[in-house]
């Protein structure tokens, strides 16, 4: 068995496609009408069709269950934050630093799913190294393996 991709159920496929494609910059791999697959192995599915396939009524989109999130990493976090704020995306929380030092912000997609956008862990390692932290100090702060830190810094 092989896991293929997460699929989230959405109320309005066109609205959600526009959010993921235009606002977040994802590229459509395949559009089946009631199901849209994006590069990066992620898909959205129209709720009314999904409910007919499963024979169940799922949680109403927009109810914000806060029990999972879609996680994206950004090479240009400040610009992406500004762009998302200008897009009118509903904010879950503004840009802030997590306990391990990664800077992230969260917004809601049109159906109330949490979308987290954070700087890469590589960027966090480089930032801490630039601030004078040793590999050991970075490891203690972030909690990622020393080997990963050394790979990023090229100090194997």
PyMOL commands that place a pseudoatom at each C-alpha (Angstrom):
pseudoatom trace, name=CA, resn=UNK, resi=1, chain=A, elem=C, hetatm=0, pos=[0.000, 0.000, 0.000]
pseudoatom trace, name=CA, resn=UNK, resi=2, chain=A, elem=C, hetatm=0, pos=[1.180, 3.512, -0.775]
pseudoatom trace, name=CA, resn=UNK, resi=3, chain=A, elem=C, hetatm=0, pos=[-0.163, 6.846, 0.481]
pseudoatom trace, name=CA, resn=UNK, resi=4, chain=A, elem=C, hetatm=0, pos=[-0.874, 9.108, -2.496]
pseudoatom trace, name=CA, resn=UNK, resi=5, chain=A, elem=C, hetatm=0, pos=[-2.138, 12.492, -1.318]
pseudoatom trace, name=CA, resn=UNK, resi=6, chain=A, elem=C, hetatm=0, pos=[-4.376, 14.403, 1.065]
pseudoatom trace, name=CA, resn=UNK, resi=7, chain=A, elem=C, hetatm=0, pos=[-7.718, 15.469, -0.377]
pseudoatom trace, name=CA, resn=UNK, resi=8, chain=A, elem=C, hetatm=0, pos=[-9.869, 18.108, 1.268]
pseudoatom trace, name=CA, resn=UNK, resi=9, chain=A, elem=C, hetatm=0, pos=[-13.572, 18.582, 0.680]
pseudoatom trace, name=CA, resn=UNK, resi=10, chain=A, elem=C, hetatm=0, pos=[-14.704, 22.036, -0.436]
pseudoatom trace, name=CA, resn=UNK, resi=11, chain=A, elem=C, hetatm=0, pos=[-18.069, 23.720, -0.917]
pseudoatom trace, name=CA, resn=UNK, resi=12, chain=A, elem=C, hetatm=0, pos=[-17.228, 25.626, -4.123]
pseudoatom trace, name=CA, resn=UNK, resi=13, chain=A, elem=C, hetatm=0, pos=[-14.602, 24.001, -6.346]
pseudoatom trace, name=CA, resn=UNK, resi=14, chain=A, elem=C, hetatm=0, pos=[-13.987, 27.114, -8.482]
pseudoatom trace, name=CA, resn=UNK, resi=15, chain=A, elem=C, hetatm=0, pos=[-13.525, 29.367, -5.450]
pseudoatom trace, name=CA, resn=UNK, resi=16, chain=A, elem=C, hetatm=0, pos=[-11.156, 26.912, -3.772]
pseudoatom trace, name=CA, resn=UNK, resi=17, chain=A, elem=C, hetatm=0, pos=[-9.226, 26.273, -6.972]
pseudoatom trace, name=CA, resn=UNK, resi=18, chain=A, elem=C, hetatm=0, pos=[-8.761, 30.047, -7.364]
pseudoatom trace, name=CA, resn=UNK, resi=19, chain=A, elem=C, hetatm=0, pos=[-7.477, 30.303, -3.772]
pseudoatom trace, name=CA, resn=UNK, resi=20, chain=A, elem=C, hetatm=0, pos=[-4.928, 27.501, -4.114]
pseudoatom trace, name=CA, resn=UNK, resi=21, chain=A, elem=C, hetatm=0, pos=[-3.926, 28.343, -7.680]
pseudoatom trace, name=CA, resn=UNK, resi=22, chain=A, elem=C, hetatm=0, pos=[-3.983, 32.150, -7.700]
pseudoatom trace, name=CA, resn=UNK, resi=23, chain=A, elem=C, hetatm=0, pos=[-3.416, 33.070, -4.049]
pseudoatom trace, name=CA, resn=UNK, resi=24, chain=A, elem=C, hetatm=0, pos=[-1.015, 30.297, -3.022]
pseudoatom trace, name=CA, resn=UNK, resi=25, chain=A, elem=C, hetatm=0, pos=[0.528, 29.762, -6.457]
pseudoatom trace, name=CA, resn=UNK, resi=26, chain=A, elem=C, hetatm=0, pos=[-0.099, 26.016, -6.720]
pseudoatom trace, name=CA, resn=UNK, resi=27, chain=A, elem=C, hetatm=0, pos=[-0.066, 24.493, -10.197]
pseudoatom trace, name=CA, resn=UNK, resi=28, chain=A, elem=C, hetatm=0, pos=[-2.969, 22.332, -11.348]
pseudoatom trace, name=CA, resn=UNK, resi=29, chain=A, elem=C, hetatm=0, pos=[-1.868, 18.860, -12.408]
pseudoatom trace, name=CA, resn=UNK, resi=30, chain=A, elem=C, hetatm=0, pos=[-5.320, 17.564, -13.400]
pseudoatom trace, name=CA, resn=UNK, resi=31, chain=A, elem=C, hetatm=0, pos=[-8.825, 19.027, -13.332]
pseudoatom trace, name=CA, resn=UNK, resi=32, chain=A, elem=C, hetatm=0, pos=[-11.615, 16.454, -13.269]
pseudoatom trace, name=CA, resn=UNK, resi=33, chain=A, elem=C, hetatm=0, pos=[-14.333, 19.056, -12.702]
pseudoatom trace, name=CA, resn=UNK, resi=34, chain=A, elem=C, hetatm=0, pos=[-15.470, 17.877, -9.279]
pseudoatom trace, name=CA, resn=UNK, resi=35, chain=A, elem=C, hetatm=0, pos=[-11.918, 17.056, -8.217]
pseudoatom trace, name=CA, resn=UNK, resi=36, chain=A, elem=C, hetatm=0, pos=[-8.780, 19.115, -8.853]
pseudoatom trace, name=CA, resn=UNK, resi=37, chain=A, elem=C, hetatm=0, pos=[-5.306, 17.671, -8.273]
pseudoatom trace, name=CA, resn=UNK, resi=38, chain=A, elem=C, hetatm=0, pos=[-2.373, 20.029, -7.769]
pseudoatom trace, name=CA, resn=UNK, resi=39, chain=A, elem=C, hetatm=0, pos=[1.344, 19.468, -8.200]
pseudoatom trace, name=CA, resn=UNK, resi=40, chain=A, elem=C, hetatm=0, pos=[2.851, 18.555, -4.857]
pseudoatom trace, name=CA, resn=UNK, resi=41, chain=A, elem=C, hetatm=0, pos=[0.306, 15.770, -4.400]
pseudoatom trace, name=CA, resn=UNK, resi=42, chain=A, elem=C, hetatm=0, pos=[-2.674, 17.605, -2.963]
pseudoatom trace, name=CA, resn=UNK, resi=43, chain=A, elem=C, hetatm=0, pos=[-6.301, 17.616, -4.148]
pseudoatom trace, name=CA, resn=UNK, resi=44, chain=A, elem=C, hetatm=0, pos=[-9.637, 19.304, -3.534]
pseudoatom trace, name=CA, resn=UNK, resi=45, chain=A, elem=C, hetatm=0, pos=[-13.034, 17.651, -4.080]
pseudoatom trace, name=CA, resn=UNK, resi=46, chain=A, elem=C, hetatm=0, pos=[-16.510, 19.173, -4.360]
pseudoatom trace, name=CA, resn=UNK, resi=47, chain=A, elem=C, hetatm=0, pos=[-18.472, 18.410, -1.167]
pseudoatom trace, name=CA, resn=UNK, resi=48, chain=A, elem=C, hetatm=0, pos=[-21.773, 17.526, -2.849]
pseudoatom trace, name=CA, resn=UNK, resi=49, chain=A, elem=C, hetatm=0, pos=[-20.037, 14.997, -5.102]
pseudoatom trace, name=CA, resn=UNK, resi=50, chain=A, elem=C, hetatm=0, pos=[-17.836, 13.628, -2.311]
pseudoatom trace, name=CA, resn=UNK, resi=51, chain=A, elem=C, hetatm=0, pos=[-20.888, 13.137, -0.067]
pseudoatom trace, name=CA, resn=UNK, resi=52, chain=A, elem=C, hetatm=0, pos=[-22.610, 11.182, -2.864]
pseudoatom trace, name=CA, resn=UNK, resi=53, chain=A, elem=C, hetatm=0, pos=[-19.548, 8.938, -3.240]
pseudoatom trace, name=CA, resn=UNK, resi=54, chain=A, elem=C, hetatm=0, pos=[-19.257, 8.177, 0.469]
pseudoatom trace, name=CA, resn=UNK, resi=55, chain=A, elem=C, hetatm=0, pos=[-22.976, 8.156, 1.229]
pseudoatom trace, name=CA, resn=UNK, resi=56, chain=A, elem=C, hetatm=0, pos=[-22.190, 10.329, 4.246]
pseudoatom trace, name=CA, resn=UNK, resi=57, chain=A, elem=C, hetatm=0, pos=[-22.658, 13.978, 5.113]
pseudoatom trace, name=CA, resn=UNK, resi=58, chain=A, elem=C, hetatm=0, pos=[-19.290, 15.354, 6.167]
pseudoatom trace, name=CA, resn=UNK, resi=59, chain=A, elem=C, hetatm=0, pos=[-18.602, 18.314, 8.415]
pseudoatom trace, name=CA, resn=UNK, resi=60, chain=A, elem=C, hetatm=0, pos=[-19.872, 21.434, 6.740]
pseudoatom trace, name=CA, resn=UNK, resi=61, chain=A, elem=C, hetatm=0, pos=[-17.037, 23.356, 5.091]
pseudoatom trace, name=CA, resn=UNK, resi=62, chain=A, elem=C, hetatm=0, pos=[-16.522, 26.687, 6.785]
pseudoatom trace, name=CA, resn=UNK, resi=63, chain=A, elem=C, hetatm=0, pos=[-17.130, 25.210, 10.241]
pseudoatom trace, name=CA, resn=UNK, resi=64, chain=A, elem=C, hetatm=0, pos=[-13.421, 25.591, 11.114]
pseudoatom trace, name=CA, resn=UNK, resi=65, chain=A, elem=C, hetatm=0, pos=[-12.901, 22.356, 13.029]
pseudoatom trace, name=CA, resn=UNK, resi=66, chain=A, elem=C, hetatm=0, pos=[-9.262, 23.333, 13.781]
pseudoatom trace, name=CA, resn=UNK, resi=67, chain=A, elem=C, hetatm=0, pos=[-8.201, 19.697, 13.780]
pseudoatom trace, name=CA, resn=UNK, resi=68, chain=A, elem=C, hetatm=0, pos=[-5.677, 19.727, 10.928]
pseudoatom trace, name=CA, resn=UNK, resi=69, chain=A, elem=C, hetatm=0, pos=[-3.796, 22.120, 8.694]
pseudoatom trace, name=CA, resn=UNK, resi=70, chain=A, elem=C, hetatm=0, pos=[-2.198, 22.278, 5.284]
pseudoatom trace, name=CA, resn=UNK, resi=71, chain=A, elem=C, hetatm=0, pos=[1.467, 23.188, 5.671]
pseudoatom trace, name=CA, resn=UNK, resi=72, chain=A, elem=C, hetatm=0, pos=[3.455, 25.161, 3.101]
pseudoatom trace, name=CA, resn=UNK, resi=73, chain=A, elem=C, hetatm=0, pos=[7.039, 26.396, 3.272]
pseudoatom trace, name=CA, resn=UNK, resi=74, chain=A, elem=C, hetatm=0, pos=[8.074, 29.680, 1.720]
pseudoatom trace, name=CA, resn=UNK, resi=75, chain=A, elem=C, hetatm=0, pos=[11.404, 30.885, 0.386]
pseudoatom trace, name=CA, resn=UNK, resi=76, chain=A, elem=C, hetatm=0, pos=[10.111, 34.484, 0.666]
pseudoatom trace, name=CA, resn=UNK, resi=77, chain=A, elem=C, hetatm=0, pos=[7.994, 34.540, 3.813]
pseudoatom trace, name=CA, resn=UNK, resi=78, chain=A, elem=C, hetatm=0, pos=[7.695, 38.322, 4.200]
pseudoatom trace, name=CA, resn=UNK, resi=79, chain=A, elem=C, hetatm=0, pos=[6.504, 38.759, 0.614]
pseudoatom trace, name=CA, resn=UNK, resi=80, chain=A, elem=C, hetatm=0, pos=[4.111, 35.813, 0.836]
pseudoatom trace, name=CA, resn=UNK, resi=81, chain=A, elem=C, hetatm=0, pos=[2.717, 37.165, 4.104]
pseudoatom trace, name=CA, resn=UNK, resi=82, chain=A, elem=C, hetatm=0, pos=[2.122, 40.577, 2.530]
pseudoatom trace, name=CA, resn=UNK, resi=83, chain=A, elem=C, hetatm=0, pos=[0.573, 39.018, -0.575]
pseudoatom trace, name=CA, resn=UNK, resi=84, chain=A, elem=C, hetatm=0, pos=[-1.808, 36.831, 1.456]
pseudoatom trace, name=CA, resn=UNK, resi=85, chain=A, elem=C, hetatm=0, pos=[-2.843, 39.776, 3.626]
pseudoatom trace, name=CA, resn=UNK, resi=86, chain=A, elem=C, hetatm=0, pos=[-3.520, 41.859, 0.503]
pseudoatom trace, name=CA, resn=UNK, resi=87, chain=A, elem=C, hetatm=0, pos=[-5.529, 38.998, -1.018]
pseudoatom trace, name=CA, resn=UNK, resi=88, chain=A, elem=C, hetatm=0, pos=[-8.111, 39.313, 1.740]
pseudoatom trace, name=CA, resn=UNK, resi=89, chain=A, elem=C, hetatm=0, pos=[-7.513, 35.803, 3.078]
pseudoatom trace, name=CA, resn=UNK, resi=90, chain=A, elem=C, hetatm=0, pos=[-9.044, 35.370, 6.520]
pseudoatom trace, name=CA, resn=UNK, resi=91, chain=A, elem=C, hetatm=0, pos=[-6.258, 35.401, 9.110]
pseudoatom trace, name=CA, resn=UNK, resi=92, chain=A, elem=C, hetatm=0, pos=[-5.992, 32.678, 11.732]
pseudoatom trace, name=CA, resn=UNK, resi=93, chain=A, elem=C, hetatm=0, pos=[-2.929, 34.413, 13.204]
pseudoatom trace, name=CA, resn=UNK, resi=94, chain=A, elem=C, hetatm=0, pos=[-0.359, 36.917, 12.016]
pseudoatom trace, name=CA, resn=UNK, resi=95, chain=A, elem=C, hetatm=0, pos=[3.312, 36.230, 11.373]
pseudoatom trace, name=CA, resn=UNK, resi=96, chain=A, elem=C, hetatm=0, pos=[4.967, 34.984, 14.564]
pseudoatom trace, name=CA, resn=UNK, resi=97, chain=A, elem=C, hetatm=0, pos=[7.810, 32.845, 15.792]
pseudoatom trace, name=CA, resn=UNK, resi=98, chain=A, elem=C, hetatm=0, pos=[7.101, 29.303, 16.934]
pseudoatom trace, name=CA, resn=UNK, resi=99, chain=A, elem=C, hetatm=0, pos=[8.770, 27.904, 20.094]
pseudoatom trace, name=CA, resn=UNK, resi=100, chain=A, elem=C, hetatm=0, pos=[11.472, 26.225, 17.934]
pseudoatom trace, name=CA, resn=UNK, resi=101, chain=A, elem=C, hetatm=0, pos=[12.228, 29.510, 16.149]
pseudoatom trace, name=CA, resn=UNK, resi=102, chain=A, elem=C, hetatm=0, pos=[10.457, 29.040, 12.822]
pseudoatom trace, name=CA, resn=UNK, resi=103, chain=A, elem=C, hetatm=0, pos=[8.457, 32.065, 11.672]
pseudoatom trace, name=CA, resn=UNK, resi=104, chain=A, elem=C, hetatm=0, pos=[4.966, 31.211, 10.395]
pseudoatom trace, name=CA, resn=UNK, resi=105, chain=A, elem=C, hetatm=0, pos=[1.518, 32.619, 9.803]
pseudoatom trace, name=CA, resn=UNK, resi=106, chain=A, elem=C, hetatm=0, pos=[-1.805, 30.878, 9.312]
pseudoatom trace, name=CA, resn=UNK, resi=107, chain=A, elem=C, hetatm=0, pos=[-4.834, 31.772, 7.228]
pseudoatom trace, name=CA, resn=UNK, resi=108, chain=A, elem=C, hetatm=0, pos=[-8.090, 30.014, 6.444]
pseudoatom trace, name=CA, resn=UNK, resi=109, chain=A, elem=C, hetatm=0, pos=[-8.897, 28.792, 2.968]
pseudoatom trace, name=CA, resn=UNK, resi=110, chain=A, elem=C, hetatm=0, pos=[-12.395, 29.605, 1.644]
pseudoatom trace, name=CA, resn=UNK, resi=111, chain=A, elem=C, hetatm=0, pos=[-13.815, 26.539, 3.428]
pseudoatom trace, name=CA, resn=UNK, resi=112, chain=A, elem=C, hetatm=0, pos=[-12.278, 27.211, 6.833]
pseudoatom trace, name=CA, resn=UNK, resi=113, chain=A, elem=C, hetatm=0, pos=[-9.318, 24.816, 6.565]
pseudoatom trace, name=CA, resn=UNK, resi=114, chain=A, elem=C, hetatm=0, pos=[-6.193, 26.160, 8.255]
pseudoatom trace, name=CA, resn=UNK, resi=115, chain=A, elem=C, hetatm=0, pos=[-3.301, 26.884, 5.896]
pseudoatom trace, name=CA, resn=UNK, resi=116, chain=A, elem=C, hetatm=0, pos=[0.078, 27.395, 7.570]
pseudoatom trace, name=CA, resn=UNK, resi=117, chain=A, elem=C, hetatm=0, pos=[2.876, 29.117, 5.697]
pseudoatom trace, name=CA, resn=UNK, resi=118, chain=A, elem=C, hetatm=0, pos=[6.300, 29.076, 7.295]
pseudoatom trace, name=CA, resn=UNK, resi=119, chain=A, elem=C, hetatm=0, pos=[9.907, 29.711, 6.516]
pseudoatom trace, name=CA, resn=UNK, resi=120, chain=A, elem=C, hetatm=0, pos=[11.890, 26.600, 5.680]
pseudoatom trace, name=CA, resn=UNK, resi=121, chain=A, elem=C, hetatm=0, pos=[13.792, 24.897, 8.482]
pseudoatom trace, name=CA, resn=UNK, resi=122, chain=A, elem=C, hetatm=0, pos=[16.870, 25.446, 6.342]
pseudoatom trace, name=CA, resn=UNK, resi=123, chain=A, elem=C, hetatm=0, pos=[16.240, 29.197, 6.598]
pseudoatom trace, name=CA, resn=UNK, resi=124, chain=A, elem=C, hetatm=0, pos=[15.877, 28.930, 10.377]
pseudoatom trace, name=CA, resn=UNK, resi=125, chain=A, elem=C, hetatm=0, pos=[19.200, 27.058, 10.643]
pseudoatom trace, name=CA, resn=UNK, resi=126, chain=A, elem=C, hetatm=0, pos=[20.964, 29.619, 8.448]
pseudoatom trace, name=CA, resn=UNK, resi=127, chain=A, elem=C, hetatm=0, pos=[19.423, 32.517, 10.399]
pseudoatom trace, name=CA, resn=UNK, resi=128, chain=A, elem=C, hetatm=0, pos=[20.565, 31.094, 13.736]
pseudoatom trace, name=CA, resn=UNK, resi=129, chain=A, elem=C, hetatm=0, pos=[24.024, 30.352, 12.343]
pseudoatom trace, name=CA, resn=UNK, resi=130, chain=A, elem=C, hetatm=0, pos=[24.223, 33.921, 11.044]
pseudoatom trace, name=CA, resn=UNK, resi=131, chain=A, elem=C, hetatm=0, pos=[23.330, 35.150, 14.529]
pseudoatom trace, name=CA, resn=UNK, resi=132, chain=A, elem=C, hetatm=0, pos=[26.364, 33.274, 15.881]
pseudoatom trace, name=CA, resn=UNK, resi=133, chain=A, elem=C, hetatm=0, pos=[24.748, 30.111, 17.250]
pseudoatom trace, name=CA, resn=UNK, resi=134, chain=A, elem=C, hetatm=0, pos=[26.826, 26.926, 17.128]
pseudoatom trace, name=CA, resn=UNK, resi=135, chain=A, elem=C, hetatm=0, pos=[25.537, 23.730, 15.531]
pseudoatom trace, name=CA, resn=UNK, resi=136, chain=A, elem=C, hetatm=0, pos=[24.929, 22.313, 19.028]
pseudoatom trace, name=CA, resn=UNK, resi=137, chain=A, elem=C, hetatm=0, pos=[22.983, 25.420, 20.078]
pseudoatom trace, name=CA, resn=UNK, resi=138, chain=A, elem=C, hetatm=0, pos=[20.884, 25.268, 16.910]
pseudoatom trace, name=CA, resn=UNK, resi=139, chain=A, elem=C, hetatm=0, pos=[20.219, 21.572, 17.549]
pseudoatom trace, name=CA, resn=UNK, resi=140, chain=A, elem=C, hetatm=0, pos=[19.148, 22.302, 21.135]
pseudoatom trace, name=CA, resn=UNK, resi=141, chain=A, elem=C, hetatm=0, pos=[16.891, 25.187, 20.033]
pseudoatom trace, name=CA, resn=UNK, resi=142, chain=A, elem=C, hetatm=0, pos=[15.179, 23.582, 17.026]
pseudoatom trace, name=CA, resn=UNK, resi=143, chain=A, elem=C, hetatm=0, pos=[15.438, 19.898, 17.920]
pseudoatom trace, name=CA, resn=UNK, resi=144, chain=A, elem=C, hetatm=0, pos=[16.437, 18.684, 14.455]
pseudoatom trace, name=CA, resn=UNK, resi=145, chain=A, elem=C, hetatm=0, pos=[19.312, 16.219, 14.001]
pseudoatom trace, name=CA, resn=UNK, resi=146, chain=A, elem=C, hetatm=0, pos=[22.862, 17.577, 13.923]
pseudoatom trace, name=CA, resn=UNK, resi=147, chain=A, elem=C, hetatm=0, pos=[23.424, 15.767, 10.616]
pseudoatom trace, name=CA, resn=UNK, resi=148, chain=A, elem=C, hetatm=0, pos=[20.613, 17.795, 9.011]
pseudoatom trace, name=CA, resn=UNK, resi=149, chain=A, elem=C, hetatm=0, pos=[22.076, 21.022, 10.430]
pseudoatom trace, name=CA, resn=UNK, resi=150, chain=A, elem=C, hetatm=0, pos=[25.528, 20.123, 9.103]
pseudoatom trace, name=CA, resn=UNK, resi=151, chain=A, elem=C, hetatm=0, pos=[24.072, 19.292, 5.679]
pseudoatom trace, name=CA, resn=UNK, resi=152, chain=A, elem=C, hetatm=0, pos=[22.440, 22.723, 5.539]
pseudoatom trace, name=CA, resn=UNK, resi=153, chain=A, elem=C, hetatm=0, pos=[25.566, 24.537, 6.652]
pseudoatom trace, name=CA, resn=UNK, resi=154, chain=A, elem=C, hetatm=0, pos=[27.901, 22.372, 4.574]
pseudoatom trace, name=CA, resn=UNK, resi=155, chain=A, elem=C, hetatm=0, pos=[30.028, 21.453, 7.600]
pseudoatom trace, name=CA, resn=UNK, resi=156, chain=A, elem=C, hetatm=0, pos=[29.973, 17.643, 7.397]
for i in range(1, 156): cmd.bond("trace and resi %d" % i, "trace and resi %d" % (i + 1))
show_as sticks, trace
zoom trace
